Amino acid sequence: YASKNPPLLSVFDGIGQGLGFTLSLVIVGTIREIIGAGTF
């Protein structure tokens, strides 16, 4: 993606990818915590 688009768009794409991955990790961790320990 980054090689075919302007730098600014590539930066926003990278930030979006990072936030999306972080959000998915938080969701999975929260679900595991609720199932495993019964605490939030």
Steps between C-alpha positions, in 0.01 A plus 500: 500500500767747606699478177200594284356788705615838635688501833219663697246235396754231584547647848125499563477144368775390739332671795169338409660157473669544837184619675295219347749237613520652849121508527475135397758404765308692767173332403652150502675569832180631657301195389769264630509685831123478542492129410813403693487696823146635508639848559507807280 
